[in-house]
Amino acid sequence: MQKILIRASGILLLIMVVTGLYTAVMTAIGQTFMPVQANGSLITRNKKVVTGSTKIARPLSDDKDLWGRAMTITTDKTGVLKAGASNISPNDKTYQKHLKSLRDEILKRNPASSSSVPEELLTTSGSGVDPDISLSAAIWQVPRIAKARGLNKSSVLKVIHAQSSPTLDKILGEQTVNVLLVNQALNKIKD
């Protein structure tokens, strides 16, 4: 019995050392070679105040802002925020009513845009907090943003195009823009 306890304790100690070393090595590699990403890709103002992250979206509804995807953030009984896919069937009647109401609200607030709301402004991503939208969905919102900010449409388009990320030879995916980065760039311009 004592032999088994010694052997089990030895294995436990070995596992603790190996997993502890692995964690320390990965942390050191991350902090050395990718400190921004390892620390959450945070965006700061004046190198002091954290204003957001390029990897996690936040809900926006002001007409002067570029809007991202619909979000699925809920709060549990303890006040903890939780995000993730809703797992609601696309055929669910409640979901269909929600989509119609959301589409109507978006169209009401974007009267100068075409009648076809980009699908990504209505639906959530798998994580529920996707920070990027397609370039076409961003461009669709330009009339509302320009009017709310008192800017020319061309100024808003210029900012959106400057913040767009390239695709791999236009083969894999489409160009996207990070909603937070576009809004921060828009906040810096004057027309």
C-alpha positions as CSV (number, residue, x, y, z in Angstrom):
1,M,0.0,0.0,0.0
2,Q,2.8,2.4,0.9
3,K,4.6,1.6,-2.4
4,I,1.4,2.5,-4.3
5,L,1.1,5.8,-2.5
6,I,4.7,6.7,-3.2
7,R,4.3,5.8,-6.9
8,A,1.1,7.7,-7.1
9,S,2.6,10.7,-5.4
10,G,5.6,10.6,-7.7
11,I,3.3,10.5,-10.8
12,L,1.2,13.4,-9.4
13,L,4.4,15.4,-8.8
14,L,5.7,14.7,-12.3
15,I,2.3,15.8,-13.8
16,M,2.3,19.0,-11.8
17,V,5.9,19.8,-12.8
18,V,5.3,19.0,-16.5
19,T,2.0,21.0,-16.7
20,G,3.5,23.9,-14.7
21,L,6.5,24.0,-17.0
22,Y,4.4,23.8,-20.1
23,T,2.2,26.8,-18.9
24,A,5.3,28.8,-18.0
25,V,7.0,28.1,-21.3
26,M,3.9,29.0,-23.3
27,T,3.4,32.2,-21.3
28,A,7.0,33.2,-21.9
29,I,6.8,32.5,-25.6
30,G,3.6,34.4,-25.9
31,Q,4.8,37.4,-24.0
32,T,8.1,37.4,-25.9
33,F,7.0,37.0,-29.5
34,M,3.3,38.1,-29.4
35,P,2.7,40.3,-26.3
36,V,-0.3,42.2,-27.8
37,Q,-2.1,39.0,-28.8
38,A,-1.1,37.2,-25.6
39,N,-2.7,40.0,-23.5
40,G,-6.0,40.0,-25.4
41,S,-5.3,42.4,-28.3
42,L,-6.4,45.3,-26.2
43,I,-6.8,48.8,-27.6
44,T,-5.9,51.6,-25.2
45,R,-6.3,55.4,-25.3
46,N,-3.3,57.4,-24.2
47,K,-1.6,54.1,-23.3
48,K,-3.6,54.0,-20.1
49,V,-7.4,53.5,-20.6
50,V,-8.5,50.2,-22.2
51,T,-11.2,51.0,-24.8
52,G,-11.8,47.6,-26.2
53,S,-10.3,44.6,-27.9
54,T,-9.9,43.8,-31.6
55,K,-10.9,40.2,-30.9
56,I,-14.2,40.7,-29.0
57,A,-17.1,42.8,-30.2
58,R,-19.3,45.0,-28.1
59,P,-22.9,46.0,-28.7
60,L,-23.3,49.3,-30.6
61,S,-26.5,51.0,-31.5
62,D,-25.7,54.6,-32.0
63,D,-26.4,55.8,-35.5
64,K,-23.0,57.4,-35.8
65,D,-21.2,54.1,-35.2
66,L,-20.6,51.2,-37.6
67,W,-22.6,48.3,-36.3
68,G,-21.3,44.8,-36.0
69,R,-23.0,41.5,-36.0
70,A,-26.0,40.7,-33.8
71,M,-24.7,39.5,-30.5
72,T,-25.8,36.7,-28.1
73,I,-24.6,38.0,-24.7
74,T,-26.6,37.1,-21.7
75,T,-26.2,37.6,-18.0
76,D,-26.7,34.8,-15.5
77,K,-28.1,35.2,-12.0
78,T,-24.8,36.2,-10.5
79,G,-24.3,39.0,-13.1
80,V,-21.6,37.1,-15.1
81,L,-21.7,37.8,-18.9
82,K,-21.9,34.8,-21.1
83,A,-21.5,34.6,-24.8
84,G,-22.0,31.9,-27.4
85,A,-24.2,30.5,-30.1
86,S,-28.0,30.7,-29.4
87,N,-28.7,27.2,-30.8
88,I,-32.1,28.3,-31.9
89,S,-33.4,26.6,-35.0
90,P,-33.7,28.9,-38.1
91,N,-37.2,27.6,-38.5
92,D,-38.3,28.5,-35.0
93,K,-41.3,30.9,-35.1
94,T,-39.9,33.1,-32.3
95,Y,-36.6,33.4,-34.1
96,Q,-38.3,34.3,-37.3
97,K,-40.3,37.0,-35.5
98,H,-37.0,38.3,-33.9
99,L,-35.3,38.4,-37.3
100,K,-38.3,40.3,-38.8
101,S,-38.3,42.8,-36.0
102,L,-34.5,43.3,-36.2
103,R,-34.7,43.7,-40.0
104,D,-37.4,46.3,-39.7
105,E,-35.5,48.2,-37.0
106,I,-32.3,48.2,-39.1
107,L,-34.1,49.4,-42.2
108,K,-35.9,52.1,-40.2
109,R,-32.6,53.4,-39.0
110,N,-30.9,53.0,-42.4
111,P,-33.5,54.5,-44.8
112,A,-30.9,55.6,-47.4
113,S,-29.5,52.1,-47.8
114,S,-30.9,49.4,-50.0
115,S,-33.8,47.4,-48.8
116,S,-31.8,44.2,-48.5
117,V,-30.2,44.1,-45.0
118,P,-26.8,42.3,-45.0
119,E,-27.4,38.9,-43.4
120,E,-24.6,39.3,-40.9
121,L,-26.3,42.3,-39.3
122,L,-29.2,40.0,-38.5
123,T,-27.5,36.8,-37.5
124,T,-25.0,36.0,-34.8
125,S,-21.6,34.3,-35.3
126,G,-20.7,31.0,-33.6
127,S,-19.1,32.8,-30.7
128,G,-21.7,35.5,-30.4
129,V,-19.0,38.2,-30.2
130,D,-17.5,38.4,-33.6
131,P,-15.6,41.7,-33.9
132,D,-15.5,41.8,-37.8
133,I,-18.0,42.3,-40.5
134,S,-17.7,42.1,-44.3
135,L,-16.6,45.1,-46.2
136,S,-19.9,45.0,-48.1
137,A,-21.9,45.1,-44.8
138,A,-19.8,48.1,-43.6
139,I,-20.3,50.0,-46.9
140,W,-24.1,49.3,-46.7
141,Q,-24.1,51.4,-43.4
142,V,-22.2,54.4,-44.9
143,P,-25.3,56.7,-45.6
144,R,-26.5,56.4,-42.0
145,I,-23.0,57.0,-40.5
146,A,-22.2,59.9,-42.8
147,K,-25.6,61.6,-42.0
148,A,-25.3,61.0,-38.2
149,R,-21.7,62.3,-38.1
150,G,-22.2,65.2,-40.6
151,L,-19.5,63.8,-42.9
152,N,-19.3,63.2,-46.6
153,K,-20.0,59.6,-47.6
154,S,-16.6,59.6,-49.3
155,S,-14.9,60.4,-46.0
156,V,-16.6,57.5,-44.3
157,L,-15.8,55.1,-47.2
158,K,-12.2,56.1,-47.1
159,V,-11.9,55.2,-43.4
160,I,-13.7,51.9,-44.0
161,H,-11.5,51.0,-46.9
162,A,-8.3,52.0,-44.9
163,Q,-9.4,49.6,-42.1
164,S,-10.3,46.7,-44.4
165,S,-8.2,43.5,-44.2
166,P,-7.0,41.9,-47.4
167,T,-7.9,38.4,-48.4
168,L,-5.6,35.7,-49.7
169,D,-5.5,36.4,-53.4
170,K,-9.3,36.9,-53.3
171,I,-9.7,33.2,-53.0
172,L,-10.3,32.6,-49.3
173,G,-13.2,34.6,-47.9
174,E,-14.0,38.2,-48.4
175,Q,-12.5,41.5,-47.1
176,T,-13.5,42.3,-43.6
177,V,-13.3,45.3,-41.3
178,N,-12.9,45.4,-37.5
179,V,-15.9,47.4,-36.2
180,L,-14.0,48.9,-33.2
181,L,-11.0,50.0,-35.3
182,V,-13.4,51.7,-37.9
183,N,-15.3,53.5,-35.2
184,Q,-12.1,54.7,-33.5
185,A,-10.8,56.0,-36.9
186,L,-14.2,57.7,-37.6
187,N,-14.0,59.4,-34.2
188,K,-10.6,61.0,-35.2
189,I,-11.7,62.6,-38.5
190,K,-13.3,65.9,-39.2
191,D,-14.9,66.7,-42.5
